[in-house]
Amino acid sequence: MVAYRFEDGRGGDCPARHLAGFSGLLQIDGYAGYRALTDPNRDGGPVTLAACWAHLRRRFYELHAAGLSETASWTVERMATLWAVEQEVRGRDPDTRRSARQRAAVPVVAELFERWEAELRRIPGKGKLAEGCCHVNSSS
């Protein structure tokens, strides 16, 4: 389901109010206001947050387009394979989508996380590449 609610502010109380009683998976854009929903003591239980791959890709794409990072370029190329999997399964039944994602996307995601973790051990923590690599864990 997709739903849109508009508020005058961006406080964490807004998503908490709109999602009262909801438990499950919530795809997010990285906004910190959603973190309160993961509280294990929350009424209805915690929500599992799933980061948006398009928002994450943008962080790497900017570095790639500027020619500033081999890892960013590699990331954009690997993410293209994830988009290709989604294109292939669009409109298919849930079991077919799940099977294709397990077969083709899971290994790519594992590669991405492995590379990002290796980069974080190697590079300064304040650069744009580090921000992209860190955003992976901070928004999910």
C-alpha positions as CSV (number, residue, x, y, z in Angstrom):
1,M,0.0,0.0,0.0
2,V,1.1,3.5,-0.7
3,A,-0.3,6.4,1.3
4,Y,0.5,10.1,1.5
5,R,-0.2,12.3,4.5
6,F,0.9,15.9,4.7
7,E,1.8,17.8,7.8
8,D,2.9,21.3,8.6
9,G,6.1,20.0,10.3
10,R,8.6,17.2,10.1
11,G,8.8,16.2,13.7
12,G,9.0,12.5,14.6
13,D,5.6,12.7,16.2
14,C,4.0,12.9,12.7
15,P,5.0,9.5,11.5
16,A,4.4,8.1,15.0
17,R,0.8,9.4,14.9
18,H,0.1,8.3,11.4
19,L,1.5,4.8,11.9
20,A,0.0,4.2,15.3
21,G,-0.8,0.5,15.6
22,F,1.1,-0.4,12.4
23,S,3.8,-3.1,12.5
24,G,5.7,-4.4,9.5
25,L,8.1,-3.1,7.0
26,L,8.3,0.6,6.1
27,Q,10.4,1.9,3.2
28,I,11.9,5.2,4.1
29,D,14.0,8.0,2.7
30,G,16.4,8.2,5.6
31,Y,14.5,10.8,7.6
32,A,15.6,10.4,11.2
33,G,12.0,11.0,12.5
34,Y,11.2,7.4,11.6
35,R,13.7,6.0,14.1
36,A,11.2,6.2,17.0
37,L,9.1,3.6,15.2
38,T,11.7,1.0,15.8
39,D,11.4,1.1,19.6
40,P,10.7,-2.4,20.8
41,N,8.4,-0.9,23.5
42,R,6.3,0.9,21.0
43,D,2.5,0.2,21.1
44,G,1.9,-2.4,18.4
45,G,5.6,-3.4,18.4
46,P,8.6,-2.1,16.4
47,V,8.5,-1.2,12.7
48,T,11.3,-2.5,10.5
49,L,12.8,0.3,8.4
50,A,14.0,-0.4,4.9
51,A,16.1,2.3,3.2
52,C,15.3,3.5,-0.3
53,W,17.9,2.3,-2.8
54,A,17.2,5.3,-5.1
55,H,18.0,7.8,-2.3
56,L,21.2,5.8,-1.5
57,R,22.2,5.6,-5.2
58,R,22.0,9.4,-5.5
59,R,24.8,9.8,-3.0
60,F,27.1,7.5,-5.0
61,Y,25.9,8.9,-8.4
62,E,27.0,12.4,-7.6
63,L,30.6,11.2,-6.9
64,H,30.5,9.0,-9.9
65,A,29.3,11.8,-12.2
66,A,32.1,14.0,-11.0
67,G,34.7,11.3,-11.5
68,L,35.7,11.5,-7.9
69,S,35.5,7.9,-6.8
70,E,36.1,4.5,-8.3
71,T,34.0,2.9,-5.6
72,A,31.1,5.2,-6.3
73,S,31.3,4.4,-10.0
74,W,31.5,0.6,-9.2
75,T,28.5,1.1,-6.9
76,V,26.4,2.8,-9.6
77,E,27.2,0.0,-12.0
78,R,26.4,-2.8,-9.5
79,M,23.1,-1.0,-8.6
80,A,22.2,-1.0,-12.3
81,T,22.0,-4.8,-12.1
82,L,19.5,-4.4,-9.2
83,W,17.4,-2.1,-11.3
84,A,17.6,-4.6,-14.2
85,V,16.2,-7.4,-11.9
86,E,13.3,-5.1,-10.9
87,Q,12.6,-4.4,-14.6
88,E,12.6,-8.1,-15.4
89,V,10.1,-9.0,-12.7
90,R,7.8,-6.0,-12.9
91,G,4.2,-7.2,-13.2
92,R,5.1,-10.8,-12.3
93,D,3.5,-12.7,-9.5
94,P,5.1,-12.4,-6.0
95,D,6.7,-15.9,-6.0
96,T,8.4,-15.2,-9.3
97,R,9.6,-11.8,-8.1
98,R,10.9,-13.3,-4.9
99,S,12.7,-16.1,-6.7
100,A,14.4,-13.8,-9.2
101,R,15.5,-11.4,-6.4
102,Q,16.9,-14.2,-4.4
103,R,18.8,-15.6,-7.3
104,A,20.1,-12.3,-8.9
105,A,19.8,-9.5,-6.4
106,V,20.9,-11.0,-3.1
107,P,24.5,-11.7,-4.3
108,V,24.8,-8.2,-5.7
109,V,23.6,-6.7,-2.4
110,A,26.1,-8.8,-0.5
111,E,28.9,-7.5,-2.8
112,L,27.8,-3.9,-2.3
113,F,27.8,-4.2,1.5
114,E,31.1,-6.0,1.5
115,R,32.7,-3.3,-0.6
116,W,31.2,-0.4,1.5
117,E,32.4,-2.0,4.7
118,A,35.9,-2.4,3.3
119,E,35.9,1.2,2.1
120,L,34.9,2.5,5.5
121,R,37.9,0.8,7.1
122,R,40.2,2.4,4.5
123,I,39.0,6.0,3.9
124,P,38.6,9.1,6.1
125,G,35.3,9.2,7.9
126,K,34.4,12.7,6.9
127,G,34.3,12.5,3.0
128,K,31.4,12.1,0.7
129,L,32.2,8.5,0.0
130,A,32.1,7.7,3.7
131,E,28.8,9.5,4.0
132,G,27.3,7.3,1.3
133,C,28.7,4.1,2.8
134,C,27.6,5.2,6.3
135,H,24.1,6.2,5.0
136,V,23.5,2.5,4.2
137,N,23.5,1.5,7.8
138,S,22.1,4.7,9.3
139,S,18.9,4.7,7.3
140,S,17.9,1.1,7.7
